Amino acid sequence: MIVLKRKKKRKVWPLIGTLCLAVAGFLWVQTSREEVYTVETVRDGSNVTRTFETLAEARRYMEGGTNRTLFSPEGEVIDFNGTGIAITPSSTITHLYEDKALSKRQSYVAGGTRLTLLSRGKDHLLVRISGADVYVPAKNMSLFPEAVVKKRGFYEIKDGDVYHSVEANGNLAGKFLVGPTEKQSKKRFYTERVKDVFDSPYQFANIRSKSPYSAEDFDSFLNEIDSPLSGKGSAFKQMEEEYGINALFLLAVAGHESGYGSSAIAQDKLNLFGFKATDDDPSGNATSFDSIEASVQAAAELFATKYVKGPYARGAFPGNKQEGINMFYASDPYWGEKVAGTMYRIDRTLGLRYLKAIQ
């Protein structure tokens, strides 16, 4: 005889009750947990963290020291003091000033430039960029304390050459060659002063000089890189004779600004030097020239009359944002370094005769 067993009823309600109690307990713990504010201090490259139950206590502690950052319970920056990074507004250039009253303009930088933040005032920031300690307006700057800065620019030495890796917004960022050095080091140099790393000979060499290279030498280089400027070496040498501006420097600026004549502006307007190619509309505002020779002449005349002598004369060398042509010629704070690196590439290809002359 087959005996049918009655199925046992599952005890569902006790399980549901247990689950509800667990969820309720978890929610009670979460809601009853007190908010915790954090202050992080950056000291000698290390981070020290303290927590506080109230915002007032945390703020008092932050204000009692330097390089301290106050975080909300959610991990967001509430306030900070000391050093960090300031990023300029991306939509416009930012003027650099000699004084905290922001009355004596020293230079300017492009939008999206990362400035080393040294200190803050009510309406101004003291920052460091490309060799210069200068003031900028505090308004519209994006500020980041040391505690949250993960990426920063640096110099490094590889196989006898110095390279600069730049952190920035847009096309300002990247890695580029600056020049040669006899120093050896495997470390990264986190500095805004290139002379902390090496003497950067091309960057601070007087452009009021003669290049050791002939027009034929320049054509040899231009042919080797398959440049649209091949056969135009004489234009640079002629302007050196007429205006006294080093032809190697002129060719390097043309190389940096137009890719040795390959850029759209150079192709469409024969503009090798970015004349009037403003940050807001470089192609539309750029000047048109009738010939390559006319473009080179305009550049040589500009450097001779406005930068070697004249209203923008701050040193007859490529320079940086503290001294030299870069102070007023370009919004890129590292234009002088990039031109220097381009001069070195040309000189290296042609036998380093210019480097021997300036050392």
C-alpha positions in Angstrom: 0.0 0.0 0.0 1.3 3.4 -0.9 1.2 6.0 1.8 1.0 9.6 0.6 2.9 12.0 2.9 1.6 15.5 3.5 3.9 18.2 2.4 5.2 20.3 5.2 4.3 24.0 5.0 7.3 26.2 4.7 7.6 28.8 7.5 7.8 31.9 5.2 6.6 34.6 7.6 9.4 34.0 10.2 12.0 34.3 7.4 10.5 37.5 6.2 10.4 38.9 9.7 14.0 38.1 10.3 15.0 39.8 7.0 13.0 42.9 7.9 14.7 43.1 11.2 18.2 42.9 9.6 17.4 45.6 7.1 15.9 47.8 9.8 19.0 47.3 11.9 21.3 48.2 9.0 19.4 51.3 8.2 19.4 52.4 11.9 23.2 52.0 12.1 23.6 54.0 8.9 21.3 56.9 10.0 22.6 57.0 13.5 26.3 57.1 12.5 27.8 60.5 13.1 29.2 62.6 10.2 33.0 62.7 10.2 35.1 65.5 8.7 38.6 64.9 7.6 41.6 67.1 7.5 44.6 65.9 5.5 48.0 67.5 5.9 50.7 67.2 3.3 54.2 67.4 4.9 57.5 66.4 3.3 55.8 64.4 0.6 53.7 62.3 3.0 50.0 62.7 4.0 48.8 62.8 7.6 45.0 62.5 8.2 42.8 63.5 11.3 39.1 63.2 11.7 36.6 65.4 13.5 33.0 65.0 14.6 32.1 68.7 13.8 32.8 71.0 10.9 33.8 73.8 13.3 36.5 71.6 15.0 37.8 70.5 11.6 38.0 74.0 10.3 39.9 75.3 13.4 42.4 72.5 13.0 42.9 73.2 9.3 43.4 76.9 9.9 46.0 76.2 12.6 48.5 74.7 10.2 49.7 74.8 6.6 49.1 72.6 3.5 45.9 71.3 5.1 42.8 70.3 3.2 39.3 70.0 4.8 37.1 67.2 3.4 33.4 66.7 3.8 32.0 63.3 5.0 31.4 62.6 1.4 35.1 63.2 0.5 34.6 66.5 -1.2 37.0 69.5 -0.7 35.4 72.1 1.5 38.4 74.4 2.0 42.2 74.3 2.1 45.3 76.4 2.7 48.9 76.2 1.5 50.1 75.1 -2.0 48.4 73.3 -4.8 47.4 73.8 -8.4 45.4 76.6 -10.1 44.0 76.1 -13.6 43.2 79.1 -15.7 39.8 79.5 -17.4 39.8 77.6 -20.6 37.9 80.1 -22.6 40.3 83.0 -22.4 43.9 84.1 -21.7 44.9 84.9 -18.1 47.2 87.9 -17.4 50.1 87.5 -15.1 51.0 90.5 -12.8 54.1 91.6 -10.9 52.1 92.8 -7.9 49.2 91.6 -5.8 47.2 94.7 -6.6 47.1 93.3 -10.2 48.2 96.7 -11.7 51.5 95.8 -13.3 51.1 93.3 -16.1 54.1 91.0 -16.7 52.9 88.4 -19.2 50.0 86.2 -20.0 49.2 82.5 -20.5 46.7 80.4 -22.5 43.5 79.0 -21.1 43.8 75.7 -19.4 47.3 76.4 -18.1 48.2 74.7 -14.8 49.9 77.1 -12.4 51.7 76.1 -9.2 49.7 77.7 -6.4 52.0 79.2 -3.8 49.5 81.2 -1.7 46.0 82.8 -1.7 44.8 86.3 -1.0 41.3 87.8 -1.0 41.3 88.7 -4.7 44.5 87.3 -5.9 46.7 84.2 -6.1 50.5 84.0 -6.0 51.5 81.4 -8.5 54.6 80.0 -10.2 54.8 79.3 -14.0 57.7 78.9 -16.4 60.3 80.5 -14.2 58.1 83.3 -12.9 56.5 84.0 -9.5 53.5 86.2 -10.4 50.0 87.1 -9.3 46.8 86.3 -11.0 43.1 87.1 -10.3 41.5 84.6 -8.0 38.2 84.9 -9.8 37.3 82.0 -12.1 40.3 80.0 -11.2 39.9 76.2 -10.5 41.9 75.4 -7.4 43.2 72.0 -6.2 45.1 71.5 -2.9 48.2 69.4 -2.7 46.2 66.5 -1.1 44.2 65.9 -4.3 46.8 66.7 -7.0 47.7 63.4 -8.7 49.4 64.7 -11.9 52.0 67.4 -12.3 54.6 68.4 -14.9 58.2 67.4 -14.6 61.6 67.4 -16.3 63.7 64.3 -16.9 67.1 63.5 -18.4 67.3 60.7 -21.0 70.4 59.8 -23.0 71.9 63.2 -22.5 68.8 65.2 -23.4 66.3 67.0 -21.2 62.6 66.5 -21.8 59.7 68.4 -20.3 56.4 66.6 -19.7 53.6 69.1 -19.2 50.2 68.6 -17.6 47.6 71.0 -19.0 44.3 71.2 -20.8 44.1 71.0 -24.6 47.1 71.1 -26.8 49.4 72.6 -24.2 49.9 69.2 -22.7 52.5 66.8 -23.9 56.2 65.9 -23.8 58.9 67.8 -25.7 62.6 68.1 -26.0 64.3 71.2 -24.4 68.0 70.7 -25.0 71.2 68.7 -24.3 73.0 68.3 -20.9 76.1 66.5 -19.6 74.3 65.8 -16.3 73.0 62.3 -15.6 70.0 61.6 -13.4 67.2 59.1 -13.2 64.9 61.2 -11.1 62.1 63.5 -12.2 62.5 67.2 -11.5 59.1 68.7 -10.4 59.9 72.4 -10.9 58.8 75.4 -12.9 62.3 76.6 -13.2 64.2 75.0 -16.0 67.5 76.2 -14.6 66.9 74.0 -11.6 67.6 71.1 -14.0 70.2 72.5 -16.5 71.4 75.7 -18.1 69.2 75.2 -21.2 71.7 76.8 -23.6 69.5 77.3 -26.7 66.7 78.8 -24.6 68.9 81.6 -23.3 71.3 82.2 -26.2 71.3 85.7 -27.8 69.3 85.7 -31.1 71.2 88.9 -32.1 73.9 86.8 -33.6 74.9 84.9 -36.8 74.2 81.3 -37.4 77.2 79.1 -38.4 75.1 77.5 -41.2 74.6 78.5 -44.8 71.5 78.6 -46.9 72.6 75.3 -48.4 72.9 73.8 -44.9 69.4 74.7 -44.1 68.2 73.3 -47.4 69.9 70.1 -46.6 68.1 69.8 -43.4 64.7 70.8 -44.9 65.2 68.2 -47.7 66.0 65.5 -45.1 62.7 66.1 -43.3 60.8 66.5 -46.6 59.6 70.0 -45.7 57.5 72.2 -48.0 60.2 74.9 -47.2 62.9 72.9 -49.1 64.9 75.4 -51.2 63.9 78.4 -49.0 67.0 78.3 -46.8 68.2 81.5 -48.4 65.1 83.4 -47.1 66.3 82.8 -43.5 69.9 83.7 -44.2 69.0 86.9 -46.1 66.9 88.1 -43.2 69.7 87.3 -40.8 71.9 89.6 -42.9 69.3 92.3 -43.1 67.9 92.4 -39.6 70.7 90.7 -37.5 68.3 88.0 -36.2 69.9 84.5 -36.0 68.7 82.4 -39.0 68.7 79.2 -37.0 66.4 80.8 -34.5 64.1 82.0 -37.3 64.0 78.6 -38.9 63.3 77.0 -35.5 60.4 79.3 -34.8 59.0 78.6 -38.3 59.4 74.9 -37.6 57.7 75.0 -34.2 54.8 77.3 -35.3 54.0 75.7 -38.7 55.7 72.3 -38.8 58.3 73.7 -41.2 55.6 75.0 -43.5 53.2 72.0 -43.3 50.4 73.5 -41.2 47.1 74.6 -42.7 47.9 78.3 -42.0 51.3 78.0 -43.7 49.8 76.2 -46.7 46.8 78.5 -47.1 48.3 81.8 -46.1 52.1 81.3 -46.4 52.1 82.3 -42.7 55.0 80.4 -41.1 55.0 82.2 -37.7 51.4 82.3 -36.6 51.1 86.0 -37.2 47.8 87.1 -35.6 46.7 83.5 -35.2 44.9 84.2 -32.0 43.8 81.5 -29.6 40.1 82.0 -30.2 40.3 81.7 -34.1 43.9 80.9 -35.2 43.1 80.1 -38.8 40.5 82.8 -39.4 42.5 85.6 -37.9 45.9 84.6 -39.2 47.7 87.1 -41.6 48.1 86.1 -45.3 51.4 86.7 -47.0 52.3 86.9 -50.7 55.4 84.6 -50.3 57.5 82.6 -47.9 60.1 85.3 -48.1 57.6 87.9 -47.1 56.6 85.9 -44.1 60.2 85.4 -42.9 60.9 89.1 -43.4 57.9 90.1 -41.3 59.1 87.8 -38.5 62.7 89.0 -38.6 61.6 92.6 -38.6 59.2 92.0 -35.7 61.9 90.4 -33.5 64.4 93.1 -34.4 62.2 96.1 -33.7 59.9 94.8 -31.0 61.7 92.1 -29.0 65.4 92.8 -29.3 64.7 96.5 -29.0 61.3 98.1 -28.5 58.3 97.8 -26.3 58.5 94.0 -25.7 62.3 93.8 -25.1 62.8 91.7 -22.0 65.9 89.8 -23.2 67.1 88.8 -26.8 66.6 85.1 -26.3 63.7 82.7 -26.4 63.3 82.7 -22.6 60.3 81.9 -20.5 57.6 83.8 -18.6 60.2 85.6 -16.4 62.5 86.9 -19.1 63.1 86.9 -22.8 60.8 86.8 -25.9 58.4 84.3 -24.5 57.1 86.9 -22.0 55.0 88.7 -24.7 55.3 86.6 -27.9 53.2 83.6 -27.0 50.5 82.5 -24.6 52.1 79.1 -24.3 54.3 79.4 -21.2 56.7 76.9 -22.6 57.1 78.4 -26.1 60.7 79.3 -25.3 61.6 75.8 -24.3 59.9 74.3 -27.4 61.7 76.7 -29.7 65.0 75.9 -27.9 64.3 72.2 -28.5 63.6 72.8 -32.2 66.9 74.7 -32.5 68.7 71.8 -30.9 67.2 69.3 -33.3 68.2 71.3 -36.4 71.7 72.0 -34.9 72.2 68.3 -34.0 71.3 67.2 -37.5 73.8 69.8 -39.0 76.7 69.0 -36.7 76.2 71.0 -33.5 78.3 73.9 -34.7 75.9 76.5 -33.1 76.0 74.7 -29.7 79.9 74.8 -29.8 79.7 78.5 -30.5 77.4 79.4 -27.6 79.0 77.2 -24.9 
